[in-house]
Structures are given as structure tokens and as C-alpha cells.
């Protein structure tokens, strides 16, 4: 494991908690709920002591402006897609410019992040994602920077962007494609049912798999999903809206950490979250 990639994972548990703060890039104002003022919200999130925060270049700039920076690694998103925008998408795209790799020279950046999207079998969109990955993977290898790929199986929702599909066979196929393209880390949606997630971990062939939070669920459901993910061999989690929109995000991160790093039960994690 490269030094940069290893910095993302807890040295004892070998697991990772990544809190996604890159939500404002996706063209839906609702995604930024809880982190409207990122400069103000970021320190509150960091109090929960995640291993990684995921940001865009603008978020990295804000992080670097903080006076007291936590000991945290950065996962830097390099692409932008319109598939989440709350409208009917006539032309789905995912764009990346190789020049943004310059931002990855920051010493805190532990990996860069790109999408691999299957939106209703849109082959043109998937081709664009694959080309992005091929270009960046080669540059990452040259620079010694790990690449996190986010394989997502999605379907369009009339007038409301898109939603994830938990079909284990489709997810596993896309995950394997990401592995074959050179992904060093996989960030992927939960399966439905979550007990199928072991098949996703298996087909990743040793590449660390982090389960994604996706849309809003209850805290108990997220913790239950986390417990199952750890039990079937996942290497951590990447949670965004479910954490940053919680009334006490730092406490929620600590509850998640009790499972990911402490191997605790869902009941114990809930007690941490509900503690006054």
C-alpha cells in the first residue's frame, strides 16, 4: 500500500471513515444543507475526527484557509457531473480536466476521486467516465497518487435528477470494471439487500471497498448498514448527506467510528449518538 493511500486508513483498524463535503458541486442546492457555509461547517465536522474528508478544489482551498487544521487526509474530487440536478436531464455528462491534477500536489491530498456512472445504460456517459479514469489513472501512477473510483448504478427520476439502484449484479459488474481500469480504492453504493454487499467486496479482488451513504436514511439504518459492511469485509465508509445534515455530525461520526474502528455493535453506536 502506498504511503499516501495508507494515510487514509486507521493504523490499528486498517479501516477508513471518509466524510464527503464535495456535495455542493452537483447542482442541487439541497445537497449543501448543513454545510451551506463550508468554512464554518468544516471545523464542526472535523471535531468528529474522520480519517478523510472529501472535497473539491474549492473545498481544499477553504480547508487550507483554516487556522487550526485537524490531522486529516484529503480525498480530492476532480470531476463534475450533472446527473444529480433536480430536473429532467436531456444530456448527461461527467467532465474532468487533467489540469486539475495540479491541486493534488497538496501534501494533504491522499487520493483523487472520479465517477464511473451507469445511468440507465447510457453508454455515452459511461464511455466519458471511462476515458476520464484512463487519463487520470496514468497520471496518478506517474505521480504516485492513488485513484478512488466511484462506480454508481443509477436511474433517472422524472424532474428530480437520479437515484441509486442496489442491484448487486449491476454494481459488482461496474466495480470490477473500475478495478480493471486501475482503481486503487472503490467507493460504491450499498446493495439491496445489504447482506449481498460481500459479493461486491469479493469481486474487487483485494482493492479496498468503501460503502457510500447515498440518499437520506435514518441514523439507525446507516449504522446497521455500516455494521454489515464491516462484517462482509468492507474497508470503510464514505458518508455525506446523512452525516453533515445530522443535528450533531461530530457525534454521529464518533458513533460510526465505534463500529468501523472499534468493532462495536449497532446498539452501542446508537447509545453514543443518543448520549446527552
Secondary structure, 3 states (H helix, E strand, C coil): CCHHHHCCCCCCCCCEEEEECCHHHHCCHHHHCCCCCHHHHHHHHHCCCCCEEEECHHHHHHHHHCCCCCCCEEEEECEEECCCCCCCCCCCCEEECHHHHHHHHCCCEEEEEEEEEEECCCHHHHHHHHHHHHHHHHHHHHHCCEEEEEEEEEEECCCCCEEECCCHHHHHHHHHHHHHCCCCEEEEECCCCHHHHHHHHHHCCCCEEEEECCCCCCHHHHHHHHHHHHHCCCCEEEECHHHHCCCCHHHHHHHHHHHHCCCCCHHHHHHHHHCC
